[in-house]
Amino acid sequence: MLALNQFPEPLFSHRFPRHFRNQLTLTTKPASFINPHKCFCGNVTRLSSAEYSNAAPKAHIFDGSLVHQNESNPKGIEFLHSVEAHCVRANCQTYIWLLKGCSSSGSLLDSKKLHSTILKLGFDAEQVICDGLTDAYLASGDLDGAVKVFDDMPHRSSFSWNNIIHGFLAKKLTSHVLDLFSRMIADNVHPDETTFAWVLRACGGGNVRFQYIEQIHTRIICHGFGTNLLVCNPLIDLYAKKGYVDYAKKVFDKLYLRDSVSWVAMISGLSQNGREKEAVLLFIHMQTSGILPTPYVFSSVLSACTKIELFEMGAQLHGLIFKGGFSCETYVCNALVTLYSRSGNFISAEEIFKTMIHRDAVSYNSLISGLAQRGYSDRALELFKRMQIDCLEPDCVTIASLLSACADVGALHKGTQLHSLAIKAGMSSDIILEGSLLDLYVKCSDVQTAYEFFLTTETENVVLWNVMLVAYGQLDDLNESFHIFRQMHIEGMIPNQYTYPSILRTCTSVGALNLGEQIHTQVIKTGFHLNVYVCSVLIDMYAKHGKLDTALKILSRLTEDDVVSWTAMIAGYAQHDLFSESLILFEEMQKRGIRSDNIGFSSAISACAGIQALNQGRQIHAQSCVSGCSDDLSVGNALVTLYARCGRILEAYHAFEAIDAKDNISWNGLISGFAQSGYFEEALQVFNRMNKAGVEANLFTFGSAISAAANLANIKQGEQIHAAIIKTGKNSETEVSNALITLYSKCGSINDANKEFSEMPEKNEISWNAMITGYSQHGRGVESIHLFEEMKQLGVAPSHVTFVGVLSACSHVGLVDEGLGYFESMSKEHGLVPKPEHYACVVDLLGRAGSLSSARKFIKEMPMKPDAMIWRTLLSACITHKNTEIGEFAAHHLLELEPEDSATYVLLSNMYAVAGMWGCRDQTRQLMKERGVKKEPGRSWIEVKNSVHAFFVGDKLHPRADKIYEFLGDLNERAAEIGYVEDRYNLWNEIEQQQKDPTEYIHSEKLAISFGLLSLSNTIPIRVIKNLRVCNDCHNWIKYMSKISDRTIIVRDAYRFHHFKDGVCSCRDYW
C-alpha cells in the first residue's frame, strides 16, 4: 500500500504552499484580552532568577499588583511595556497568555509585535510559544505567517500538527489540510484521534478519491482508533456523504458504544442515499435499544418517512417529538412541515408553521414548495409575501417553487418579477432556477422570451435543451424543434432519456414519420433503444401512424413490463379500428400482471364499443371501478360511447351523468353513439340539450347531429344545424360540407346537396363519394356517372365506396354495359379488389334488367362465397320478373344463411303471390309461423308542423283517420277521372279480397301522402319515408297524386328516392 506522502500529483488539485500570494483574513471582531488571573494559576508569584538566565540581573519579579493596575484595559504589547516599566521581566507563561489574547482579538499587528519580542528574547525555541504564535497568525488570517512559524519550529508535536491542520480546516482549505496530513505522516508523527477527526472532515469538503479515504481508514485501524467515537462518527458521515453507505454501516456496526451523533450520521446517511426504509428500521432499532433520540435523529427519520411516503409513521413520530419536548426545535418543525405538505395535509403543516417560535428560510421553503407542488399556487405566492415581511431572504429553492406556482396558474407577470428578484440576488445562474425560469416562460406560452433566456444560460445543461424541445413541440413547430435538436449535436451535448421523447412527440403530432424514423436510428446508436421511457414514445409514434408491426416489435423487445408502452400499443390498435387485436393485447397485459392505467381502460372500452362487445365492455368497466380509474374523464367518456353505441340508452345516460366535468368528448360520445346505434331522435335530443347547456359544439358534434338528422330525413332540424354551423364559422370545413351533402341527399333535397358540393372550397374523396352516392340514390344515374368521370380527370383516386355509388347509379337507370365495365375497371385500372357489396350491385344491375340467368351465373363465378345480401338482391329481382325457378334457388341459399330473417320469407311469399302460386305462398307463411319469425310491418312517416306521424297498412288509429280516408277516397276518384286504374291487391287471391275490408289493403304511403296533402301548405313539398320498397300500384298512384295536386312528392323507400312531379317519377319507372 502506498504511503500518504507517496501519492501521485493528481490525487489533490494543489500541493501545500510555503508562501501564499493572497493573505487570507478573518472578519471576526477583536476581543478583549483575557484576564491574566485566568491565565496564571492564582496570583503571579515571584520567580527565581534561575528561571531567567537571559534576563537582566537586577530585574524584579513580575507580581500580581501590576496585573491589577492594568487589568481594566490590558492591550497586548502596551501591557508588556507597562510591566517592563516596573522593572519586571515577562516569562514564558506571560507570552503564552499574551498570545492567547492575540488569538482572541485577531490582531495581526499585536501578533507580529509579540513575535518580534519573542525572537529577541529567544523564546522561539519553546514549542508551546510556537504553537501559540501559530494560533495567533491563524486567528488573524495570516496563513503565510502561521506556516513560517510552523516550518521553523525545531520540534513539531502532534498538537502542533493538529493546530495548523485545524487552522486550515477552519478556512475550508481542504486540499492543504490533506497535504499537511501527508507531511505529518512523512515526518513520522503519529496522528491522534483529533488529527483523524479533522482530516476526515476535510475529506468531506473536498473532491477526494475513495481509495484515499480507504487508506485513511486503514491508518485509523492501525493506530487503534477503529472504535473511537471521535474518529468513527465523522468516518461514518464521510462514507455516507460520498455514497458508500455499506462502508459506513460496517463502521457503525463495529462500534461498541454509540452516541447520538453515531445514530444521526447513520440514519441520515441511509436516508440521503435512497435507503429510507433502512433508515426507518434503524431508528426503530435505536428505540428498542433504549437510546433516547435527539432532535437531529427525529429530523433525519422524518425526512426518510417523507421520501418513501410513510406519512402515517411520520404522524406517529410527531407524537414522540411532542412527548420528548422537541416540538419547538426549528429543524424538527421544518421536517414536520415538509412531511405534512408532501402528504397533502396542509392543515397540520400550516398549524405547525404558525406555532413555530423561530421560522427560518427552510420553514418557508418547505411549505411554499409543498403548496406549489399540490397546485395551491395562490397560497404559495401569498406565503412568499409573509416571508418578505419576516425579512427573510428567499433562496434558490424558494424562487424555484414560486416560479413553479406561477407557471401552473399562468401568472407570467409575477413570474417575471421573481426573475428580476433572482437576478438582483445573484441567483439567476443557479441550475435549478434556470430550469424553473425556462419552464415558466414555456408554460405561459411565451416561447420567444423562453428562447431569449435560453441563449443567456449555461447551455451545458441538457435539461434546458429538453425544455426548449418541449416548448416548440407544444406549438407543433417541427422546424424549430429540429433546429434545437440538431444544435445540441453540433455543440456536443449528449442527449438523455428525455431528449428523444420530446422531439419524437412533435414528429408524432405533425405526422413527420420519416423524421421520427431517422431519430429512431439515433436512439439505437446512442444506446437508448432499450430505455422504457423512450420506447413508450416510439411505440406511440408508430402506432398512431399505422405502423403497428414496428410498434409491436419494439414492445416485444422490452426487458421490463411497462404499462405506458402496453397501453400505447392497445390504444394504437383501437385507433386503427383493430378492436379485436386491441382487446387481445389488453388481456395479455393483464395475464402478465401489469396493472392497467386510465389510458389502458379507456382504450379497451373503446375497442369494445367498436365491435359492440357489450359484455366484455361491462367486465372492463367493473375492473376500472376496482382499480379506481372509473372516475377518470377518459374512462367515463369511453363508457358513454360503449353503452350508446350498443343501444343501452339508460346505461349510457347513467355513465354520462356520472362524469363531473363533462367536455365535448362526453357530449359527442352520447350523440354519435346514439346516432350509430339507430337512436337518431335521442341523438338530436342530446344535441339540443348540449346547446341549451351552453357547451360549444365542434366539428365532430355537428357531424354526428347532421348524420342523425339525415337518417331521420329531418330536413328542418338539419337546416337548423346548418344555420348553427354557418353562425360558428365552420361551414368552410370540408368535413362539415361532406356531412351536409349527405344530409340533403338523404332528405330528398338533391339540389341543395349539389349546391353545397359546388360551393366547397376544397373537396376530398369523401366529398365526391357523397355526391355520387346522392345522385345514385335519387335515380340520377347519368349525373352520378358524369361526376365520377370528372373526379377521375381531376386526379382524385376512387375508392371502394365510390364504386358502390357508381354501380348503384348504373343499376337504377339500367346502364348494364356501363356498369359491368366499371366493375371490371376496379381491379384492372384502379387496383381495387371488389368486395361483396360490389358483387351485390352487379347482381342488382343484371336483375333489374331482367337478366336473371346472367345474374345467377355471375354469382356462381364469384371468387368468394356469396353472402345474404347477394342472394336477397337476386330474390327481389325474381319477384319483379316473376321468375320462381331462380327465385327458389336464391331463397334456398338465403334461408341457409339467415333462417330467422323475416325478409326472406316475405320475399319468397310475395314471389309466389305475384306468380299466382297461392299454395306455395301459404306454405311459406306457415313455415314462417312455425319458426316463430315475425314480419316487419310496412310503415310510413311524414312530418307535419314539427311532429312526425307514422302510418301502418290500413291504419285507423290516427286521430284524423276518418278525414284521411274521406280525403283519400276523393283523391282516388279524381285520379280515376284522368286514367288511374288500381292494381288490385296481387298479394291476395280473390276469395281473400272479398272477405276483407278494402281499407285493410291501403298501404301506409297512401295514407301518409293523403295526410300531407290534407295538412301542409301548397308551397311545401310532401316528404314521406317508407321502410319497405314501394309497390307498383303505390308508385303509379303517387304519380297521379303529384299531377292532380300540382305538388312535388318525395318518397324515400328502402332502396332509393322517388321524386314525383307533374305525373312523372325521377326513376322513370325503372326501380
Protein Blocks (a to p, Z undefined) as FASTA:
>chain_A
ZZfklccfklpmbdcdfbdfbacddfbdcdddddfklmpgcjaddddfklmmmbcfkbcc
ddfklmmmmmmmgghjlmmmmmmmnopacdfklmmmmmmmmmmnopaklmmmmmmmmmmn
opmmpmklmmmmmmmmmmnopaklmmmmmmmpmbdcfklmmmmmmmmmmnopaklmmmmm
mmmmmnopacdfklmmmmmmmmmmmccdfklmmmmmmmmmmnopamgfklmmmmmmmmmm
nopamlmmmmmmmpmbdcfklmmmmmmmmmmnopamlmmmmmmmmmmnopacdfklmmmm
mmmmmmnopaklmmmmmmmmmmnopmmgmklmmmmmmmmmmnopamlmmmmmmmpmbdcf
klmmmmmmmmmmnopamlmmmmmmmmmmnopacdfklmmmmmmmmmmnopaklmmmmmmm
mmmnopmmpmklmmmmmmmmmmnopaklmmmmmmmpcfkbmklmmmmmmmmmmnopaklm
mmmmmmmmmnopacdfklmmmmmmmmmmnopaklmmmmmmmmmmnopmmgmklmmmmmmm
mmmnopamlmmmmmmmpcbdcfklmmmmmmmmmmnopaklmmmmmmmmmmnopacdfklm
mmmmmmmmmnopaklmmmmmmmmmmnopmmpmklmmmmmmmmmmnopaklmmmmmmmpmb
acfklmmmmmmmmmmnopamlmmmmmmmmmmnopacdfklmmmmmmmmmmnopaklmmmm
mmmmmmnopmmpmklmmmmmmmmmmnopamlmmmmmmmpmbdcfklmmmmmmmmmmnopa
mlmmmmmmmmmmnopacdfklmmmmmmmmmmnopaklmmmmmmmmmmmnopacdfklmmm
mmmmmmmnopamlmmmmmmmpcbdcdfklmmmmmmmmmmnopaklmmmmmmmmmmmmmmb
mklmmmmmmmmmmnopaklmmmmmmmmmmnopacddddddddeehiacdddehiakbfkl
mmmmmmmmmmmmmmmmnopacdddfkbcfklmmmpcfklmpcfklmmmmmmmmmmcfklc
cddddfbdcdfklmmmmmmmmmmnopacddddfkbccddeehiafklopZZ
